Amino acid sequence: MHQETILSWLNDAYAMEKDSEEVLEHRLSDVADEPEIKSKIEEHLNQTRGQAERLKQRIEALGGKISMIKSGFYNLMGFFKARSTGPFSDESVKNGIADYTTENMEIASYEALKAGAEEIGDKETVKVIEQNLKEEQDMANWLKSKMPMMVKNYLQTQM
């Protein structure tokens, strides 16, 4: 029973990463003339793809399958989230806020999944989650450190 719960949560995490992949792919066009940010987004997009693959492998190792319903739902959400800030003049600031929020939601999800895997003694899942968790924490910290610059740059364009 508990393993089914962990499998469900792994599927949630997989779908969450596929959602993030959709958003990050779209963000690349939003920051085409900001090389530092573009480079970081490309790096995190590659990490996100790796996170999804590790989760998929873990799901399959536990005898589960990728939930097409969850993946489809999250993919659709990612499509709309990626485009939701486009109509606004402060798109770069809104993207930064949205991305920072997403990273923290992913961190919280991974913390819960890690606690569940530890509780049932699933050390392999814990290893996968710890790797994904570190990458998400690094990206959240980077976004937090760049927020003042994003705001400053936007405000300077408004003068």
LINHU-V440061 format. One record per backbone hydrogen bond with DSSP energy under -1.0 kcal/mol. NH is the residue of the N-H (numbers start at 1). CO is the residue of the C=O. Records with the same first field share a line. If there is no record, write none. Layout:
NH->CO  CO
This chain:
5->1
6->2
7->3
8->4
9->5
10->6
11->7
12->8
13->9
14->10
15->11
16->12
17->13
18->14
19->15
20->16
21->17
22->18
23->19
24->20
25->21
26->22
27->23
28->24
29->26
31->27
34->31
38->34
39->35
40->36
41->37
42->38
43->39
44->40
45->41
46->42
47->43
48->44
49->45
50->46
51->47
52->48
53->49
54->50
55->51
56->52
57->53
58->54
59->55
60->56
61->57
62->58
63->60
64->59
71->67
72->68
73->69
74->70
75->71
76->72
77->73
78->74
79->75
80->76
81->77
82->78
88->85
91->88
94->90
95->91
96->92
97->93
98->94
99->95
100->96
101->97
102->98
103->99
104->100
105->101
106->102
107->103
108->104
109->105
110->106
111->107
112->108
113->109
114->110
115->111
116->112
117->113
118->114
119->115
120->116
121->118
122->117
123->121
126->122
127->123
128->124
129->125
130->126
131->127
132->128
133->129
134->130
135->131
136->132
137->133
138->134
139->135
140->136
141->137
142->138
143->139
144->140
145->141
146->142
147->143
150->146
151->147
152->148
153->149
154->150
155->151
156->152
157->153
